[in-house]
C-alpha cells in the first residue's frame, strides 16, 4: 500500500488550504466489483478523497449513498463524498442523518457535496418537484439550514425551518457527525456562488464546465459574499473536478505528460486558490499516475513557491486579488 508523503508546510493553495487529491469514479452497476475496486485502489495509491456522481434516476448507476456506505466499509483512510448529492430527490432531514451515521461508522471520513438539481425531466419522473434556477437556490439554502440543525445535537429544542420548500417543525436533533463535515456546493451561477460564500465550506465546480476566467470571477463572488456574512474567504475550500489524458507529448490543457499536469495544477493552486483536485477517471493506470506522479509534483511546485515568496495576502489568491 502506498502512503501519501508528508506535505511541506507551504504546500498549500493560495487560500491556505493543504493540497488534496481525489478520484471521481462512475458508479456503474454493470460491474459493481470493479467500481468498488477503483475506490479501494484510490486509497491504496495515496489519494485523499473518493467521490461518485449522484443521479438516482439513472438506472445504469448504483445508488450513490448505498455505494458510499459499502466503500466506507472497504476502506480505512480515504474521505468519501457524493459529487454532488441530488438534493431534489433526497429530503434534507433524512440526508443529514444518513451523512452523520456514515461519518460515525467510518470514523469521520464523510463530506457532503450538494447540488441544487439538474435534469429536471428525470427528477420529475422520479417524483421530485421541478424548480426554477432561483427556486433551486432558495431550496438549497433552506436544506443547509435543516442539515446543520440536525447535526447540532447539543442545541436544545427541535429543528425548525419554516421555508418555502422545506418545512421541518420540531424534528429531534442528532446524531452529530464524528467530525465537522464539509458542505461543498456545485455552483456556477452568481446566486449559487454567493450562497457558497455565505453558507458553505467548499466550492466544487468541474473544469470542463468553466470558461477561461470563470474561476477568478467565481472566487470574487464567493469572497465578497463570505466577507459580507462575516466570514473569511479562506473558510471556503476551493475544489475542482478535472479530466484529461496522459500522453508523451503535450497536446493541450491536462493533455500531456505528468510533469505538464503538475505545472498546470500548481498554477491553479497558486493563481486561483484550488486546494483539492478530483480526477474523473475510471482507468486504474490514470489513478496510479495521478497519485504517484502528479500529486507529489504539484505539492513540490507549490511548496517551492511558498519557500521562495511569503504569502502575499490573507486567504486570497495572489494572482487574483479581490479587494
C-alpha positions in Angstrom: 0.0 0.0 0.0 1.3 3.4 -1.0 1.1 6.1 1.7 1.0 9.8 1.0 4.3 11.6 1.8 4.3 14.2 4.4 3.4 17.6 2.8 5.6 20.6 3.1 4.0 23.1 5.4 4.0 25.6 2.5 2.3 23.1 0.1 -1.0 24.9 0.4 -3.3 26.7 -2.0 -3.4 30.5 -2.2 -6.3 30.3 0.2 -4.1 28.5 2.7 -5.7 25.0 2.3 -3.4 22.0 2.3 -3.4 20.4 -1.1 -5.6 17.3 -1.5 -6.2 14.9 -4.5 -9.1 12.6 -5.2 -10.9 10.5 -7.6 -14.3 10.9 -9.3 -15.5 7.4 -10.2 -18.5 6.5 -12.3 -20.9 4.5 -10.1 -21.6 2.0 -12.9 -23.6 -1.1 -11.9 -22.5 -3.2 -14.9 -19.5 -4.5 -12.9 -20.1 -3.4 -9.2 -17.0 -5.1 -8.0 -14.8 -3.0 -10.4 -16.5 0.2 -9.2 -15.6 -0.6 -5.6 -12.1 -1.8 -6.6 -11.4 1.6 -8.2 -12.4 3.3 -4.9 -10.2 0.9 -2.9 -7.3 1.5 -5.3 -7.7 5.3 -4.8 -6.9 4.7 -1.2 -4.1 2.3 -1.8 -2.3 4.6 -4.2 -2.5 7.5 -1.7 -5.4 9.7 -2.8 -7.2 11.7 -0.2 -10.8 11.5 -1.5 -13.1 9.3 -3.4 -16.3 10.7 -5.0 -19.2 9.4 -7.1 -21.8 11.4 -9.0 -25.4 11.1 -7.7 -28.1 10.6 -10.3 -30.8 8.5 -8.6 -32.9 8.5 -11.8 -30.1 6.8 -13.8 -30.7 3.0 -13.9 -27.2 2.3 -15.1 -25.8 3.6 -11.8 -25.6 2.1 -8.4 -27.3 4.2 -5.7 -24.7 6.6 -4.6 -25.4 6.5 -0.8 -25.5 2.7 -0.8 -22.2 2.7 -2.7 -20.6 5.2 -0.4 -21.5 3.1 2.6 -20.1 -0.1 1.0 -16.9 1.7 0.1 -16.6 3.1 3.6 -16.5 -0.4 4.9 -13.9 -1.5 2.4 -11.5 1.4 3.2 -9.9 2.9 6.3 -8.4 6.3 5.5 -9.8 8.0 2.4 -12.6 10.5 2.7 -15.8 10.0 0.8 -18.4 12.2 -0.9 -21.1 12.4 -3.4 -20.1 14.7 -6.2 -22.7 16.1 -5.8 -25.8 14.9 -3.9 -29.0 15.3 -5.8 -30.9 17.3 -3.3 -34.3 17.3 -5.0 -34.6 13.5 -4.6 -33.0 13.3 -1.1 -35.0 15.0 1.7 -32.5 17.1 3.7 -33.5 15.9 7.2 -33.1 12.3 6.2 -29.9 13.1 4.2 -28.5 14.8 7.3 -28.9 11.6 9.4 -27.5 9.5 6.6 -24.4 11.6 6.4 -23.9 11.7 10.2 -24.5 8.0 10.5 -21.9 7.1 7.8 -19.5 9.6 9.3 -19.8 7.9 12.7 -19.4 4.5 11.1 -16.4 5.5 9.0 -14.5 7.3 11.7 -15.1 10.8 10.4 -14.5 10.3 6.7 -17.6 11.7 5.0 -18.1 15.0 3.3 -21.3 16.4 1.8 -21.3 17.6 -1.8 -24.6 19.3 -2.6 -26.3 20.4 -5.8 -29.5 22.4 -6.4 -30.6 20.0 -9.1 -30.4 19.5 -12.9 -32.0 17.1 -15.4 -35.4 18.2 -14.2 -37.4 15.9 -16.5 -35.7 12.9 -14.9 -36.1 14.3 -11.4 -39.8 14.9 -12.0 -40.2 11.4 -13.5 -38.9 10.0 -10.2 -41.4 12.1 -8.1 -39.3 15.1 -7.4 -40.5 18.7 -7.8 -39.4 20.7 -10.8 -37.8 24.0 -9.7 -36.6 27.1 -11.5 -33.0 28.2 -11.0 -33.9 30.7 -8.4 -36.2 28.3 -6.6 -33.4 25.7 -6.6 -31.0 28.1 -4.8 -33.6 29.0 -2.2 -34.4 25.3 -1.6 -30.7 24.5 -1.2 -30.2 27.3 1.4 -33.2 26.0 3.3 -31.8 22.5 3.1 -28.5 23.6 4.5 -30.4 25.1 7.5 -32.1 21.8 8.1 -28.9 19.7 7.8 -26.9 21.9 10.1 -29.7 22.0 12.7 -30.0 18.2 12.6 -26.2 17.9 13.2 -26.3 20.3 16.1 -27.2 17.7 18.6 -26.1 19.7 21.6 -28.6 22.5 20.9 -31.8 22.5 22.9 -35.2 22.2 21.2 -36.2 20.6 17.9 -35.3 21.5 14.4 -37.4 24.3 13.0 -37.1 25.5 9.4 -40.3 27.0 8.0 -39.2 27.5 4.5 -40.8 27.9 1.1 -39.6 24.4 0.0 -38.5 22.6 3.2 -40.6 22.7 6.4 -39.2 20.9 9.4 -41.2 21.6 12.6 -39.8 20.1 15.8 -37.8 17.2 14.5 -35.4 15.8 17.1 -31.7 16.7 16.6 -28.9 14.3 16.0 -26.8 12.4 15.6 -23.9 14.7 15.4 -21.3 13.6 12.9 -17.9 12.3 14.1 -16.1 15.4 12.6 -17.1 18.8 11.1 -18.5 17.5 7.8 -17.7 19.9 5.0 -20.7 21.1 2.8 -19.4 21.6 -0.7 -21.6 23.2 -3.3 -21.5 22.5 -7.0 -22.0 26.1 -8.1 -21.6 28.1 -11.3 -24.1 31.0 -11.4 -23.9 34.1 -9.3 -26.7 33.3 -6.8 -25.2 29.8 -6.1 -21.7 31.3 -5.8 -23.0 33.9 -3.3 -24.7 31.1 -1.3 -21.4 29.3 -1.3 -19.7 32.3 0.2 -22.4 32.8 2.8 -23.0 29.3 4.0 -20.8 26.6 2.5 -17.4 25.1 3.4 -16.4 24.4 -0.2 -16.9 25.3 -3.9 -16.9 22.2 -6.2 -17.2 23.0 -9.9 -16.0 21.0 -12.9 -13.2 22.5 -15.0 -14.9 21.2 -18.2 -17.9 23.4 -17.4 -15.9 26.6 -16.9 -14.7 29.2 -19.4 -11.3 31.0 -19.0 -11.7 33.5 -16.2 -14.6 31.7 -14.5 -12.5 30.5 -11.6 -11.3 34.1 -10.8 -14.8 35.5 -11.3 -16.4 32.8 -9.1 -13.7 33.4 -6.4 -14.6 37.1 -6.4 -18.3 36.5 -5.8 -17.6 33.9 -3.1 -15.1 36.1 -1.4 -17.4 39.1 -1.3 -20.3 37.1 -0.1 -18.2 35.5 2.6 -16.9 38.8 3.9 -20.4 40.3 3.9 -21.5 37.4 6.0 -18.7 38.0 8.5 -16.6 35.1 7.3 -13.1 34.8 5.8 -12.8 33.8 2.2 -10.4 31.1 3.4 -13.4 29.5 5.2 -14.4 28.1 1.8 -12.1 25.4 0.3 -11.8 25.6 -3.5 -12.2 22.1 -5.1 -12.1 21.3 -8.8 -13.2 18.3 -10.8 -10.7 17.7 -13.6 -10.2 15.3 -16.5 -7.6 14.9 -19.2 -5.3 12.4 -20.9 -1.8 11.3 -20.1 0.3 11.3 -23.3 4.0 11.5 -24.0 3.8 15.0 -25.7 1.7 17.9 -24.7 -1.4 18.5 -26.8 -3.5 20.9 -24.7 -4.6 21.6 -21.1 -4.2 18.4 -19.0 -3.4 16.5 -22.1 0.3 15.6 -21.9 2.9 14.0 -19.6 2.6 14.1 -15.8 5.0 17.0 -15.4 2.8 19.1 -17.6 -0.2 18.2 -15.5 1.7 19.2 -12.4 2.7 22.6 -13.7 -0.9 23.3 -14.8 -2.4 22.2 -11.5 0.2 24.1 -9.5 -0.8 27.3 -11.4 -4.4 26.7 -10.4 -3.5 26.2 -6.8 -1.3 29.3 -6.7 -3.3 31.6 -9.0 -6.9 30.5 -8.4 -6.6 29.0 -4.9 -7.7 25.5 -5.8 -6.8 23.3 -2.9 -8.4 20.0 -4.0 -8.1 18.4 -7.4 -10.5 15.5 -8.2 -9.7 13.4 -11.2 -12.7 12.0 -13.2 -11.4 8.7 -14.5 -12.2 5.0 -14.4 -8.8 4.0 -15.6 -6.7 2.5 -12.8 -3.5 3.5 -14.6 -4.7 7.1 -14.6 -5.4 7.0 -10.9 -1.9 5.5 -10.2 -0.2 8.1 -12.3 -2.3 11.0 -10.8 -1.5 9.9 -7.2 2.1 8.7 -7.7 3.5 11.3 -10.1 1.2 14.3 -10.4 0.2 14.9 -6.8 3.7 14.9 -5.3 5.0 17.1 -8.1 2.2 19.6 -7.6 2.9 19.7 -3.9 6.6 20.2 -4.5 6.0 23.0 -7.0 3.6 24.8 -4.7 5.9 24.3 -1.7 8.8 25.7 -3.7 6.8 28.8 -4.5 5.9 29.1 -0.8 9.5 28.8 0.2 10.6 31.4 -2.4 8.0 34.0 -1.5 5.8 34.5 1.6 2.1 34.6 1.1 1.0 37.9 -0.3 -2.4 38.1 1.2 -4.7 36.6 3.8 -6.7 33.8 2.3 -6.8 35.1 -1.3 -5.1 34.0 -4.5 -2.0 36.2 -5.2 -2.8 36.3 -8.9 -6.4 37.5 -8.4 -6.8 40.0 -5.6 -10.4 40.6 -4.7 -10.4 43.9 -3.0 
